[in-house]
Amino acid sequence: MTDRWAVQLSYRDVAGRRRTLSPRTAARLRELIGDPTDGVGTVITRPGRRLEVGPGLLRLEDGSSLTVSVRLPALLPLGYHTFEPRRGEPRRVIVSPARCHLGHSRPTWGWGVQLFAIRSGRSWGIGDLGDLGGLTAWASRECGAGFVMVNPLAAVGPTLPQQPSPYFPTSRRFRNPIYIRVEDVPGAADLGPGLDGLAAQGRALNRDRRIDRDAAWQLKLQALEAIWSHVGGGADFDRWLGRRPDDLVRFATWCTLAERFGRNWRAWPPEVRRPDGAAVTRFAADHRDRVRFHAWLQWLVAEQLAAAAAHTTLVHDLPVGVDPNGADAWEWQDVLASGVTVGAPPDEFNTQGQDWGLIPFVPWRLRLRGYQPFIDTIRAVMSIGGGLRIDHVMGLFRLWWIPPGGTVRAGGYVRYPSADLLDIIALESQRARATVVGEDLGTVEPAARRALAGRGLLTYRVLWFEKEPPDCWPTQSVAAVTTHDLPTVAGLWAGSDLEEQRTLGLAPNVASTAAIRSRLADRGRLADGATAEEAIVAAHGLLAQAPSVMRLVTLEDAVAVAERPNMPGADGLRPNWSLALPIQLGELRQHPLARRLAGMLSEGVATTP
């Protein structure tokens, strides 16, 4: 049951038990949401439907117009149109194809990659887009892989300390320039010895497996500023910038303001806390060169990312939200729930629940904006590569809101207009020809999975969670052994992951972990004394049996890494998102276990869309 504020008054937990929201929590959530008003709203339809809107003029996305007597025409083109009634305010009309593009019609497989972790001899302490290009070329040409799935490349603030989590971005519409390969920047070769010295310092960072983002960013920023002073962007950049919407300049302005006042916009001088203020316009004009510099960094990332994606389908990851103090929150502050963070209630693997610290959209406010912030976000992440993974896809249906100052357990679910959001995703997917994956792990309603399947999104099947064997998994899914938040095969099999959780005081679910290990032993026919490598081969042998259209192998498993990339709840206690692979990219290409897994997964599967 959901009230008019979209607060869900009861729900079933991961064990299937009915939970009722406390009246106190419900009241607090309503207060934070505000009084909903439908206003003019947005009409979302599909070809063939004739919705009644009354008399008026329909202005199509291509600039043409149609006169409407009562109902919309049945054969409207896909896209974003505007209906102007004879009386009242205009409203957006979105025509969606209802189903997403599916790039792979037959089973294929690919590598799951944390870009920061795949360093090469040319890296400056952190994996970069040049390394990604090397990996995608190897995956396609030598491994028989049909895709590469990469961690979120979303932007973080330009100041120190650098945010390590790729799932805590300042903006989901723009990308992190720390991934730029400096030597591939136009004009870099002209700097000679000056750049060589910075490159040597950067490559020296590779000696430590723990990634020092602050040191890497300081060196790269110094080099990029020197190149900018030399070339000033160039004609290609100017043409690209001229074709970009205004949101790029606003983001670049935010970066420049963050360098001046700090990355928390809420602590800035009052006159620049709103992006539409006159003081912000003056600041951007006074700092025009620095604003252009930050826009240039986005151009460099886009160019290098496109080169890396030329070899195979590149599936990008979309975080569930943004930093409350960051660029997107600054620009969209009137659409977001101030002070609220989102997370997840307790489940099998995270017994204490999770607070991700991300700020959510207020559903009714997003609808009043014609869903434009959501459209901009989806479109930006889909723009290069041909694939999108939506982290915690249940966020399209409901999110666990945690009121200011409250605990995770004191939170509650707020519902979202999932049908509208899925229609928008389908439209953007067809336009970008991008396959869409919905990460539907944790507490998931059966109706949500049916809705995802009906819209052509691939869902997730993870060996650690599934009670049924892989050969029973659905075709319209991504099959995986684990995820970045779960134990690697080596960590699970040897018990080191469980021991690390105990050491960190995270209250691990020992019984569930033992049951997963037992299932792997039984199905993989592993003896008690089997090695971690034997367990990895067995797990991926099971994965190869899945009829899933996409099968995913993490690089951590490919080289038998025991540590998972991220341990939820352990930020500051361990190097979350900051461990490089123990070998470099050149060694990975010849690694016997990686080659063996590639051979196993390549047998009888497609390698091209």
C-alpha positions in Angstrom: 0.0 0.0 0.0 1.3 3.4 -1.0 -0.1 6.8 0.1 -0.4 10.0 -2.0 3.1 11.0 -1.1 4.4 7.8 -2.7 5.4 6.4 0.7 5.1 2.7 0.9 3.4 1.9 4.2 4.3 -1.8 4.2 6.7 -4.1 2.4 8.2 -7.6 2.4 11.8 -8.0 3.5 14.4 -10.2 1.9 13.0 -13.2 3.9 9.5 -12.6 2.7 8.2 -11.2 6.1 5.7 -8.4 6.0 7.0 -5.2 7.5 4.9 -2.2 8.4 6.3 1.3 8.4 6.1 3.1 11.7 3.8 6.1 11.7 6.7 8.3 12.9 8.8 7.4 9.9 5.9 7.7 7.5 5.2 11.3 8.8 8.8 12.3 8.5 9.1 11.0 4.9 5.9 12.9 3.9 7.4 16.1 5.4 10.6 15.6 3.3 8.6 14.9 0.1 6.4 17.9 0.4 2.8 18.3 -0.7 2.6 16.6 -4.1 1.0 18.4 -7.0 0.5 17.0 -10.4 0.6 20.3 -12.1 0.6 20.1 -15.9 2.5 16.8 -15.9 3.9 14.7 -18.7 2.1 12.4 -21.1 3.9 9.2 -22.1 2.5 7.0 -24.8 3.5 4.5 -27.5 2.8 4.2 -31.3 -0.7 3.0 -31.9 -2.3 4.6 -28.9 -4.6 7.6 -29.1 -4.7 9.4 -25.8 -7.3 12.0 -25.2 -5.7 15.4 -24.5 -8.3 17.9 -25.8 -7.9 20.4 -28.6 -4.5 22.1 -29.3 -1.3 22.0 -31.2 1.3 19.3 -31.0 4.8 20.5 -31.7 7.0 17.6 -32.7 10.7 17.2 -31.8 11.7 17.8 -35.5 10.1 21.3 -35.5 7.0 20.4 -37.4 3.5 20.6 -35.8 0.1 18.9 -35.9 -3.3 20.1 -35.0 -5.1 17.9 -32.4 -8.9 18.0 -32.1 -9.4 15.6 -29.1 -7.0 12.7 -29.3 -3.3 12.4 -30.2 -2.6 10.8 -33.6 -1.9 7.0 -33.4 1.3 7.1 -35.5 3.4 9.7 -33.8 7.1 9.5 -34.2 9.2 8.4 -31.3 10.7 11.2 -29.3 10.0 14.2 -27.1 7.2 16.5 -28.2 5.2 19.4 -26.7 1.4 19.7 -26.6 0.0 23.2 -26.4 -3.7 23.1 -25.4 -6.0 25.9 -26.4 -6.4 26.6 -22.7 -3.8 25.8 -20.0 -0.1 25.3 -19.9 2.0 23.2 -22.4 2.9 19.7 -21.5 5.5 17.3 -22.6 4.5 14.3 -24.7 7.0 11.4 -24.8 6.5 8.6 -27.4 8.3 5.5 -26.4 8.9 2.2 -28.2 8.3 0.4 -24.9 11.2 -2.1 -25.3 14.9 -1.6 -25.1 17.4 -2.4 -27.9 19.0 -5.8 -27.5 22.4 -5.9 -29.1 23.1 -9.6 -28.6 20.5 -12.1 -29.8 22.7 -15.1 -29.0 24.7 -15.8 -25.9 28.0 -14.0 -25.5 30.4 -13.3 -22.7 32.7 -10.4 -21.5 35.1 -9.2 -18.9 33.9 -7.2 -15.8 36.4 -4.4 -15.3 37.3 -1.9 -12.6 39.2 0.5 -14.8 41.3 2.0 -11.9 42.7 -1.5 -11.3 43.9 -2.4 -14.8 47.3 -0.6 -14.8 49.9 -0.9 -17.5 53.5 0.2 -17.8 52.1 3.5 -19.2 49.7 4.2 -16.3 50.2 7.0 -13.9 49.3 5.0 -10.8 45.8 4.3 -11.9 44.2 2.5 -14.9 43.3 4.9 -17.7 41.4 5.1 -21.0 44.4 4.0 -22.9 44.6 0.9 -20.8 40.9 0.4 -21.4 41.5 0.5 -25.1 44.2 -2.1 -24.8 41.9 -4.3 -22.7 38.9 -4.0 -25.1 41.2 -4.8 -28.1 42.6 -7.9 -26.3 39.1 -9.0 -25.2 37.7 -8.8 -28.7 40.6 -10.0 -30.8 42.2 -12.6 -28.6 39.7 -13.7 -26.0 36.5 -14.0 -28.1 34.6 -11.7 -25.7 31.6 -9.8 -27.0 31.6 -7.0 -24.5 33.4 -5.3 -21.6 31.5 -4.0 -18.6 33.3 -1.2 -16.8 32.8 0.5 -13.4 31.1 3.9 -13.4 33.4 6.5 -15.0 31.2 9.3 -13.6 32.8 12.6 -12.5 34.0 13.4 -9.0 35.0 16.8 -7.6 38.2 18.3 -9.0 39.7 19.0 -5.5 41.5 16.9 -3.0 40.9 14.4 -1.5 39.7 12.5 -4.6 36.5 10.5 -4.0 37.5 6.8 -4.4 34.1 5.3 -4.9 32.9 5.3 -8.5 29.3 4.9 -7.1 29.5 8.3 -5.3 29.8 10.8 -8.2 29.4 14.5 -8.2 27.7 14.1 -11.6 26.4 11.1 -13.5 26.2 13.1 -16.7 29.9 13.8 -17.0 33.0 11.7 -16.6 36.1 11.6 -14.4 39.2 13.2 -16.0 41.5 11.1 -13.8 41.1 8.4 -16.4 42.7 10.5 -19.2 45.9 9.1 -20.8 48.0 12.2 -20.7 50.4 11.2 -23.5 47.5 10.8 -25.9 46.2 14.4 -25.5 46.7 16.6 -28.6 49.7 18.8 -28.0 51.2 16.6 -25.2 54.1 15.6 -27.5 55.2 19.2 -27.8 56.0 19.6 -24.1 59.0 17.3 -24.2 61.1 16.9 -21.0 58.6 18.7 -18.8 56.0 16.1 -19.5 58.5 13.2 -19.3 59.3 14.1 -15.7 55.7 14.1 -14.6 55.2 10.8 -16.5 58.1 9.2 -14.6 56.6 10.3 -11.3 53.2 9.0 -12.3 54.6 5.6 -13.4 56.5 5.3 -10.1 53.1 5.2 -8.4 52.5 1.8 -10.0 55.0 0.3 -7.5 52.3 0.4 -4.8 49.3 -1.9 -5.4 47.2 0.6 -3.4 46.0 3.3 -5.7 46.9 6.9 -4.6 44.3 8.9 -6.4 45.3 12.2 -4.9 48.9 11.8 -6.1 47.8 10.6 -9.6 45.3 13.5 -10.0 47.8 16.1 -8.9 50.3 14.9 -11.5 47.8 14.6 -14.2 46.2 18.0 -13.5 49.7 19.7 -13.6 50.3 18.0 -17.0 46.9 18.8 -18.4 47.2 22.5 -17.3 50.5 22.7 -19.1 49.1 21.3 -22.3 46.1 23.6 -22.1 48.4 26.6 -21.7 50.2 25.4 -24.8 47.3 24.5 -27.1 44.2 26.3 -25.6 41.9 23.5 -26.7 42.1 23.8 -30.5 39.6 24.0 -33.3 38.3 20.5 -32.8 37.4 21.2 -29.2 35.8 24.5 -30.1 33.6 22.8 -32.7 32.6 20.1 -30.2 31.9 22.6 -27.4 29.7 24.6 -29.8 27.5 21.6 -30.3 27.1 20.8 -26.6 24.1 21.8 -24.5 24.4 24.4 -21.8 24.7 21.8 -19.0 28.4 21.2 -19.9 29.2 24.9 -19.2 27.3 24.8 -16.0 29.2 21.7 -14.9 32.5 23.3 -15.9 31.4 26.4 -13.9 30.7 24.2 -10.9 34.2 22.6 -11.1 35.7 26.1 -11.2 33.6 27.2 -8.2 34.6 24.1 -6.4 38.2 24.9 -6.8 37.6 28.4 -5.4 35.2 27.6 -2.6 35.4 23.9 -2.0 33.4 21.0 -3.4 30.4 21.4 -1.0 28.1 23.9 -2.8 26.0 24.2 0.4 29.0 25.9 2.1 29.6 28.4 -0.8 28.8 32.1 -0.5 25.0 32.4 -0.7 25.0 34.3 -4.0 26.5 31.3 -5.9 24.6 28.5 -4.3 22.0 28.5 -7.2 23.2 27.9 -10.7 20.7 30.4 -12.2 22.0 33.3 -10.1 23.5 36.5 -11.6 26.6 36.0 -9.5 27.3 32.6 -11.1 27.0 34.1 -14.6 29.5 36.8 -13.6 31.9 34.3 -12.0 31.8 32.1 -15.2 32.6 35.2 -17.3 35.4 36.3 -15.0 36.9 32.8 -15.0 36.2 31.9 -18.7 39.5 30.3 -19.3 39.2 27.9 -16.4 35.6 27.0 -17.2 36.8 26.2 -20.8 39.6 24.1 -19.3 37.2 21.9 -17.4 35.0 21.6 -20.5 38.1 20.6 -22.4 38.8 17.8 -20.0 35.3 16.4 -20.7 36.1 16.5 -24.5 39.4 14.6 -23.9 37.6 11.9 -21.9 34.9 11.6 -24.6 37.5 11.3 -27.4 39.6 8.7 -25.6 36.5 6.8 -24.4 35.2 6.6 -27.9 38.6 5.2 -29.1 38.5 2.5 -26.4 34.9 1.6 -27.2 35.7 1.1 -30.9 36.8 -2.5 -30.4 33.7 -4.0 -28.7 30.5 -3.2 -26.9 31.3 -1.2 -23.8 28.7 -1.5 -21.0 28.8 1.5 -18.7 27.6 1.4 -15.1 25.0 4.0 -13.8 25.2 4.7 -10.1 21.9 4.9 -8.2 22.4 8.5 -7.2 24.8 11.5 -6.7 26.8 13.2 -4.0 24.4 15.6 -2.1 27.1 18.3 -2.1 28.1 17.8 -5.8 27.4 19.3 -9.2 24.2 17.5 -10.1 22.7 18.3 -6.7 23.7 21.9 -7.1 22.0 22.2 -10.5 18.9 20.1 -9.6 18.5 21.1 -6.0 14.8 21.9 -6.5 14.1 18.4 -7.7 16.0 16.5 -5.0 15.1 15.6 -1.4 17.4 17.8 0.7 19.0 16.0 3.7 17.7 12.5 2.6 20.1 9.7 1.7 19.3 6.4 0.2 20.4 2.9 0.9 19.1 -0.6 1.5 17.4 -2.4 4.4 19.3 -5.3 6.0 19.6 -8.4 3.8 21.4 -11.7 3.6 24.9 -10.3 3.0 24.6 -6.9 4.6 23.0 -7.7 7.9 23.2 -4.1 9.2 21.7 -2.5 6.0 23.4 0.1 4.0 23.4 3.9 3.8 24.9 4.9 0.5 24.9 8.6 1.3 23.3 9.5 -2.1 20.5 12.0 -2.6 17.3 11.0 -4.4 14.9 12.7 -6.7 11.5 13.6 -5.2 9.1 11.7 -7.5 6.5 14.3 -8.1 9.0 17.1 -8.6 10.8 15.0 -11.2 7.5 14.4 -13.0 6.8 18.2 -13.0 10.1 18.8 -14.8 9.1 16.5 -17.6 11.7 14.0 -16.3 14.4 16.1 -17.9 17.1 15.4 -15.3 16.5 11.7 -15.6 16.6 11.9 -19.4 19.8 13.9 -19.4 21.4 11.3 -17.1 20.4 8.2 -19.1 21.3 9.8 -22.4 24.8 10.9 -21.2 25.8 7.5 -19.9 24.5 5.7 -23.1 26.2 8.1 -25.5 29.3 6.0 -26.0 29.8 2.2 -26.0 26.5 0.5 -26.8 25.6 -0.8 -23.3 24.2 0.4 -19.9 24.1 -1.3 -16.6 21.8 0.3 -14.1 23.0 -0.3 -10.5 20.2 -1.1 -8.1 17.6 -1.0 -10.8 15.0 -1.3 -8.1 15.6 2.4 -7.6 13.3 2.9 -10.7 10.5 1.4 -8.7 11.3 2.3 -5.1 14.2 3.6 -3.0 14.9 3.1 0.7 14.9 6.7 2.0 16.8 7.4 5.2 15.7 10.7 6.9 18.3 13.2 8.1 20.0 11.9 11.3 18.2 8.6 11.2 19.5 5.1 11.1 19.2 2.7 8.1 16.5 0.7 10.0 14.5 3.9 10.6 14.1 4.4 6.9 11.3 3.5 4.5 10.5 2.9 0.8 9.4 5.7 -1.4 7.8 4.7 -4.8 8.8 6.0 -8.2 6.8 6.2 -11.5 8.6 3.1 -12.8 6.4 2.8 -16.0 7.4 6.3 -17.1 11.1 5.8 -16.3 11.2 2.5 -18.1 9.6 4.1 -21.2 12.2 6.8 -21.2 15.0 4.2 -20.9 13.5 2.2 -23.8 13.4 5.4 -26.0 17.0 6.4 -25.1 18.2 2.7 -25.6 16.7 2.5 -29.1 18.2 5.8 -30.1 21.7 4.9 -28.8 21.3 1.3 -29.9 22.4 0.3 -26.3 21.6 -2.9 -24.5 20.3 -2.2 -21.0 21.1 -4.4 -17.9 19.2 -3.9 -14.7 21.1 -5.1 -11.5 18.1 -6.5 -9.6 19.8 -8.0 -6.6 18.7 -7.8 -3.0 15.0 -7.3 -2.0 13.1 -7.4 -5.3 9.4 -7.5 -5.9 8.3 -10.1 -8.5 6.2 -7.5 -10.3 9.4 -5.4 -10.8 11.2 -8.3 -12.5 8.2 -8.9 -14.8 8.2 -5.2 -15.7 11.9 -5.3 -16.5 11.5 -8.4 -18.7 8.6 -6.8 -20.5 10.7 -3.8 -21.4 13.6 -5.8 -22.7 16.0 -5.1 -19.9 18.4 -7.9 -19.0 18.3 -8.9 -15.3 21.1 -10.3 -13.1 21.7 -13.9 -12.1 24.6 -14.3 -9.6 25.9 -17.8 -8.7 26.3 -16.8 -5.1 22.6 -16.0 -4.7 20.8 -18.4 -7.0 19.4 -21.7 -5.6 18.7 -23.0 -9.1 21.6 -24.2 -11.2 22.8 -21.9 -14.0 21.3 -24.1 -16.8 17.9 -23.1 -15.4 18.5 -19.3 -15.5 16.5 -17.2 -18.0 17.9 -16.3 -21.4 17.1 -12.6 -20.9 19.7 -12.1 -18.2 23.4 -11.4 -17.3 25.0 -14.5 -15.7 27.8 -13.8 -13.2 29.6 -15.6 -10.4 29.9 -12.5 -8.2 29.8 -8.7 -8.2 32.1 -5.9 -7.0 30.3 -5.9 -3.6 30.5 -9.7 -3.0 33.3 -12.2 -2.3 35.6 -13.2 -5.1 35.8 -17.0 -5.7 39.3 -17.1 -4.1 38.1 -15.1 -1.1 35.1 -17.2 -0.6 36.8 -20.6 -1.1 39.8 -19.9 1.1 37.7 -18.1 3.8 39.8 -15.0 3.7 36.8 -12.8 2.8 34.8 -14.0 5.8 37.9 -13.5 8.0 38.3 -9.9 6.8 34.7 -9.2 7.6 35.1 -10.5 11.1 38.3 -8.5 11.6 36.5 -5.3 10.4 33.6 -6.0 12.8 31.0 -6.2 10.0 28.8 -9.0 11.5 29.0 -11.3 8.5 26.4 -13.9 7.7 28.5 -17.0 8.4 25.8 -19.6 7.7 24.9 -18.1 4.4 28.5 -17.9 3.3 29.0 -21.5 4.3 25.9 -22.5 2.3 27.2 -20.8 -0.8 30.6 -22.5 -0.5 28.9 -25.8 -0.1 26.7 -25.3 -3.2 29.9 -24.4 -5.2 31.6 -27.6 -3.9 28.6 -29.8 -4.7 27.8 -28.4 -8.2 31.4 -27.9 -9.1 32.4 -31.3 -7.8 35.2 -29.8 -5.7 37.1 -31.8 -3.1 37.7 -30.1 0.3 41.3 -29.7 -0.5 40.8 -28.1 -3.9 42.8 -25.0 -4.7 41.4 -21.5 -5.2 42.2 -21.8 -8.9 40.3 -25.1 -9.2 37.3 -23.4 -7.5 37.5 -20.5 -10.0 37.5 -22.9 -12.9 34.6 -24.9 -11.4 32.5 -21.8 -10.8 33.0 -20.5 -14.4 32.4 -24.0 -15.8 28.9 -23.7 -14.1 28.6 -20.2 -15.5 29.2 -21.4 -19.0 26.1 -23.6 -18.7 23.8 -20.6 -18.4 21.6 -19.8 -21.4 21.9 -16.1 -20.4 22.5 -13.8 -23.4 25.4 -12.2 -21.5 27.9 -14.0 -19.2 30.2 -11.9 -17.1 33.7 -12.8 -15.7 35.4 -10.4 -13.4 39.1 -9.7 -13.9 39.6 -10.3 -10.1 38.5 -13.9 -10.6 40.5 -14.2 -13.8 43.7 -13.7 -11.9 42.6 -15.3 -8.6 42.5 -12.1 -6.5 41.2 -12.8 -3.0 40.1 -9.2 -2.1 36.8 -7.9 -3.4 36.9 -4.4 -4.9 34.5 -3.1 -2.3 33.5 -4.2 1.2 30.1 -2.4 2.0 30.3 -0.7 5.3 34.1 -0.7 5.5 35.0 2.7 4.0 38.0 4.0 5.9 38.7 0.5 7.3 40.2 -1.1 4.1 41.2 0.3 0.7 37.8 0.1 -0.9 37.9 0.9 -4.7 41.7 1.4 -4.4 43.4 -2.0 -5.1 45.0 -2.5 -8.4 45.2 -6.0 -9.9 48.4 -7.7 -8.8 49.6 -7.9 -12.4 49.7 -5.3 -15.2 47.8 -5.4 -18.4 50.6 -6.9 -20.4 50.9 -9.8 -18.0 47.1 -10.3 -18.0 47.2 -11.0 -21.7 49.4 -14.0 -21.0 47.9 -15.1 -17.7 47.1 -18.9 -17.9 44.0 -18.7 -15.7 42.5 -15.7 -17.6 43.2 -17.5 -20.9 41.6 -20.7 -19.7 38.5 -18.9 -18.5 38.2 -17.1 -21.9 38.5 -20.4 -23.7 35.8 -22.0 -21.5 33.3 -19.1 -22.0 34.0 -18.7 -25.7 33.0 -22.2 -26.7 29.8 -22.0 -28.7 28.9 -18.4 -27.9 28.5 -15.3 -30.1 31.3 -12.7 -30.1 29.5 -9.9 -32.1 26.0 -8.3 -31.7 
